[in-house]
């Protein structure tokens, strides 16, 4: 599967609502996978000062990630392929 980054503007969101959005993304990804469309939520980075949120998903296509976020009723600006660069274990 490919990694996709979802860019969101969540300016003014409460931490409670942010946690709820994360739970919705996780739940909807599991639901998609259960329906035969592989998808997995990986992680998010949120900057409270400007409300930018970057979420990483694994999926077979950007359109699958877009559909997942629409069904979860999560706003997004765009979905792009990304490289999830993690340090090698030493």
N, CA, C and O of each residue as an XYZ file, in Angstrom:
360
protein
N       0.845     -1.185      0.000
C       0.000      0.000      0.000
C       0.891      1.250      0.000
O       2.061      1.211      0.382
N       0.306      2.327     -0.431
C       0.991      3.612     -0.523
C       0.578      4.488      0.648
O      -0.536      4.368      1.157
N       1.481      5.376      1.079
C       1.169      6.327      2.140
C       0.646      7.608      1.495
O       1.206      8.102      0.516
N      -0.440      8.136      2.065
C      -1.032      9.392      1.604
C      -1.145     10.348      2.774
O      -1.445      9.946      3.898
N      -0.900     11.623      2.495
C      -1.019     12.658      3.505
C      -2.288     13.465      3.232
O      -2.531     13.919      2.113
N      -3.079     13.629      4.275
C      -4.292     14.432      4.204
C      -4.003     15.749      4.910
O      -3.623     15.768      6.081
N      -4.185     16.847      4.188
C      -3.977     18.171      4.764
C      -5.331     18.745      5.170
O      -6.291     18.725      4.400
N      -5.382     19.259      6.404
C      -6.626     19.819      6.938
C      -6.372     21.181      7.570
O      -5.276     21.456      8.059
N      -7.394     22.028      7.557
C      -7.373     23.270      8.307
C      -8.412     23.117      9.412
O      -9.613     23.110      9.145
N      -7.952     22.996     10.631
C      -8.857     22.794     11.774
C      -8.727     23.932     12.779
O      -8.841     23.717     13.986
N      -8.491     25.140     12.281
C      -8.300     26.292     13.167
C      -9.485     26.411     14.122
O     -10.644     26.383     13.709
N      -9.167     26.543     15.404
C     -10.195     26.731     16.415
C     -10.796     25.445     16.969
O     -11.671     25.500     17.833
N     -10.344     24.288     16.487
C     -10.900     23.027     16.975
C     -10.457     22.789     18.423
O      -9.325     23.099     18.793
N     -11.347     22.246     19.223
C     -10.998     21.914     20.612
C     -10.214     20.596     20.619
O     -10.288     19.809     19.676
N      -9.481     20.382     21.676
C      -8.723     19.137     21.785
C      -9.665     17.932     21.853
O      -9.333     16.847     21.374
N     -10.833     18.133     22.448
C     -11.833     17.061     22.511
C     -12.330     16.704     21.103
O     -12.445     15.529     20.756
N     -12.621     17.726     20.305
C     -13.077     17.483     18.932
C     -11.956     16.914     18.062
O     -12.213     16.100     17.175
N     -10.725     17.335     18.308
C      -9.584     16.796     17.573
C      -9.430     15.300     17.867
O      -9.193     14.505     16.958
N      -9.567     14.928     19.138
C      -9.499     13.507     19.511
C     -10.639     12.733     18.850
O     -10.443     11.603     18.401
N     -11.821     13.330     18.789
C     -12.956     12.682     18.133
C     -12.722     12.486     16.649
O     -13.103     11.460     16.087
N     -12.092     13.470     16.006
C     -11.774     13.354     14.577
C     -10.778     12.226     14.342
O     -10.901     11.468     13.380
N      -9.797     12.122     15.223
C      -8.813     11.040     15.096
C      -9.502      9.678     15.257
O      -9.229      8.752     14.494
N     -10.374      9.560     16.225
C     -11.103      8.302     16.425
C     -11.959      7.970     15.209
O     -12.056      6.808     14.812
N     -12.582      8.995     14.614
C     -13.409      8.781     13.422
C     -12.557      8.285     12.254
O     -12.986      7.406     11.507
N     -11.353      8.841     12.091
C     -10.453      8.404     11.014
C     -10.025      6.960     11.219
O     -10.008      6.175     10.272
N      -9.681      6.610     12.443
C      -9.264      5.238     12.758
C     -10.412      4.265     12.507
O     -10.231      3.224     11.873
N     -11.586      4.615     13.009
C     -12.757      3.754     12.868
C     -13.160      3.572     11.409
O     -13.461      2.458     10.979
N     -13.168      4.664     10.648
C     -13.580      4.584      9.243
C     -12.563      3.789      8.428
O     -12.950      3.058      7.516
N     -11.278      3.913      8.734
C     -10.256      3.117      8.035
C     -10.481      1.631      8.301
O     -10.377      0.815      7.385
N     -10.788      1.279      9.539
C     -11.068     -0.121      9.867
C     -12.322     -0.606      9.144
O     -12.368     -1.738      8.663
N     -13.336      0.254      9.070
C     -14.567     -0.093      8.369
C     -14.286     -0.321      6.876
O     -14.766     -1.296      6.297
N     -13.515      0.569      6.259
C     -13.161      0.405      4.854
C     -12.450     -0.925      4.629
O     -12.778     -1.661      3.698
N     -11.481     -1.229      5.482
C     -10.742     -2.488      5.348
C     -11.679     -3.681      5.482
O     -11.551     -4.662      4.750
N     -12.615     -3.594      6.412
C     -13.591     -4.661      6.603
C     -14.499     -4.860      5.401
O     -15.026     -5.951      5.184
N     -14.679     -3.798      4.620
C     -15.509     -3.872      3.413
C     -14.681     -4.251      2.177
O     -15.205     -4.304      1.065
N     -13.374     -4.517      2.387
C     -12.544     -4.949      1.267
C     -11.745     -3.853      0.589
O     -11.118     -4.102     -0.440
N     -11.750     -2.647      1.140
C     -10.934     -1.556      0.618
C      -9.841     -1.281      1.650
O     -10.074     -0.558      2.619
N      -8.650     -1.851      1.450
C      -7.595     -1.719      2.460
C      -7.263     -0.254      2.770
O      -7.008      0.540      1.864
N      -7.270      0.082      4.041
C      -6.921      1.430      4.485
C      -6.492      1.354      5.937
O      -7.020      0.564      6.720
N      -5.525      2.189      6.280
C      -5.049      2.210      7.665
C      -4.639      3.628      8.026
O      -3.877      4.269      7.303
N      -5.148      4.109      9.144
C      -4.721      5.400      9.696
C      -3.375      5.180     10.356
O      -3.215      4.226     11.118
N      -2.401      6.043     10.083
C      -1.072      5.892     10.667
C      -0.839      6.848     11.840
O      -0.526      6.415     12.949
N      -0.995      8.154     11.584
C      -0.738      9.142     12.635
C      -1.093     10.526     12.109
O      -1.347     10.719     10.920
N      -1.103     11.490     13.039
C      -1.367     12.879     12.677
C      -0.390     13.792     13.392
O       0.167     13.447     14.434
N      -0.196     14.970     12.804
C       0.548     16.061     13.420
C      -0.363     17.278     13.354
O      -0.913     17.600     12.301
N      -0.516     17.949     14.488
C      -1.404     19.109     14.567
C      -0.638     20.297     15.119
O       0.085     20.167     16.106
N      -0.790     21.455     14.489
C      -0.176     22.683     14.991
C      -1.282     23.613     15.487
O      -1.957     24.259     14.685
N      -1.469     23.682     16.799
C      -2.578     24.461     17.366
C      -2.549     25.934     16.978
O      -3.602     26.553     16.827
N      -1.367     26.496     16.816
C      -1.263     27.928     16.528
C      -1.992     28.316     15.242
O      -2.681     29.334     15.196
N      -1.835     27.495     14.197
C      -2.490     27.842     12.933
C      -3.563     26.847     12.512
O      -4.198     27.026     11.473
N      -3.772     25.800     13.308
C      -4.848     24.856     13.033
C      -4.573     23.877     11.904
O      -5.494     23.208     11.435
N      -3.332     23.779     11.461
C      -3.002     22.828     10.384
C      -2.865     21.429     10.973
O      -2.282     21.234     12.040
N      -3.414     20.471     10.251
C      -3.350     19.077     10.670
C      -2.947     18.246      9.457
O      -3.543     18.363      8.386
N      -1.941     17.413      9.635
C      -1.475     16.506      8.592
C      -1.671     15.089      9.092
O      -1.128     14.707     10.128
N      -2.445     14.314      8.355
C      -2.758     12.943      8.741
C      -2.206     11.986      7.694
O      -2.343     12.223      6.494
N      -1.589     10.916      8.144
C      -1.060      9.905      7.237
C      -1.928      8.660      7.260
O      -2.329      8.172      8.317
N      -2.203      8.163      6.064
C      -2.972      6.934      5.869
C      -2.212      6.036      4.911
O      -1.455      6.520      4.069
N      -2.406      4.741      5.034
C      -1.972      3.793      4.011
C      -3.223      3.335      3.282
O      -4.241      3.026      3.902
N      -3.134      3.296      1.957
C      -4.266      2.856      1.146
C      -3.758      2.526     -0.248
O      -2.584      2.723     -0.562
N      -4.651      2.025     -1.069
C      -4.276      1.686     -2.435
C      -4.367      2.879     -3.375
O      -3.734      2.875     -4.431
N      -5.155      3.919     -3.010
C      -5.271      5.082     -3.892
C      -5.668      6.318     -3.091
O      -6.232      6.226     -2.001
N      -5.357      7.472     -3.665
C      -5.757      8.737     -3.054
C      -7.278      8.839     -3.007
O      -7.836      9.389     -2.058
N      -7.945      8.313     -4.025
C      -9.413      8.390     -4.041
C     -10.023      7.579     -2.904
O     -11.070      7.957     -2.378
N      -9.393      6.471     -2.514
C      -9.873      5.707     -1.356
C      -9.750      6.546     -0.078
O     -10.651      6.543      0.761
N      -8.637      7.258      0.062
C      -8.421      8.096      1.253
C      -9.415      9.264      1.254
O      -9.953      9.620      2.303
N      -9.654      9.851      0.097
C     -10.650     10.924      0.012
C     -12.033     10.415      0.410
O     -12.738     11.070      1.177
N     -12.421      9.256     -0.107
C     -13.733      8.684      0.215
C     -13.845      8.383      1.710
O     -14.878      8.645      2.327
N     -12.791      7.837      2.279
C     -12.760      7.522      3.709
C     -13.013      8.792      4.525
O     -13.833      8.789      5.443
N     -12.316      9.867      4.191
C     -12.474     11.114      4.939
C     -13.845     11.744      4.722
O     -14.410     12.324      5.649
N     -14.378     11.638      3.530
C     -15.734     12.151      3.280
C     -16.758     11.385      4.114
O     -17.616     11.984      4.762
N     -16.660     10.055      4.092
C     -17.609      9.240      4.867
C     -17.491      9.501      6.362
O     -18.486      9.460      7.086
N     -16.268      9.769      6.822
C     -16.053     10.074      8.244
C     -16.444     11.519      8.571
O     -16.384     11.937      9.727
N     -16.843     12.275      7.547
C     -17.233     13.682      7.683
C     -16.109     14.529      8.269
O     -16.326     15.391      9.120
N     -14.884     14.248      7.775
C     -13.713     14.993      8.202
C     -13.293     15.940      7.081
O     -13.073     15.494      5.955
N     -13.180     17.222      7.361
C     -12.806     18.179      6.321
C     -11.349     17.975      5.898
O     -10.504     17.596      6.708
N     -11.070     18.232      4.626
C      -9.687     18.173      4.154
C      -9.516     19.099      2.961
O     -10.459     19.375      2.220
N      -8.290     19.568      2.798
C      -7.961     20.452      1.684
C      -7.441     19.665      0.493
O      -7.784     19.957     -0.652
N      -6.612     18.667      0.770
C      -6.103     17.828     -0.315
C      -5.525     16.544      0.241
O      -5.225     16.427      1.429
N      -5.377     15.576     -0.667
C      -4.760     14.281     -0.359
C      -3.652     14.078     -1.376
O      -3.885     14.145     -2.583
N      -2.441     13.829     -0.883
C      -1.299     13.635     -1.773
C      -0.490     12.423     -1.321
O      -0.472     12.072     -0.141
N       0.173     11.798     -2.281
C       1.080     10.702     -1.943
C       2.235     11.270     -1.134
O       2.697     12.379     -1.405
N       2.702     10.526     -0.148
C       3.765     10.993      0.737
C       4.761      9.889      1.021
O       4.463      8.707      0.845
N       5.935     10.277      1.457
C       6.936      9.333      1.931
C       6.994      9.469      3.439
O       7.263     10.555      3.953
N       6.748      8.399      4.145
C       6.785      8.387      5.608
C       8.212      7.988      6.002
O       8.526      6.802      6.097
N       9.064      8.976      6.227
C      10.478      8.741      6.478
C      10.723      8.585      7.977
O      10.720      9.557      8.732
N      10.932      7.354      8.376
C      11.183      7.066      9.773
C      12.647      6.658      9.917
O      13.194      6.005      9.028
N      13.283      7.031     11.018
C      14.683      6.657     11.194
C      14.836      5.138     11.311
O      13.970      4.448     11.849
N      15.938      4.649     10.801
C      16.224      3.219     10.900
C      16.555      2.874     12.343
O      17.189      3.659     13.048
N      16.128      1.714     12.772
C      16.438      1.247     14.123
C      17.940      0.986     14.220
O      18.545      0.440     13.298
N      18.521      1.375     15.324
C      19.965      1.163     15.480
C      20.270      0.089     16.486
O      21.438     -0.211     16.734
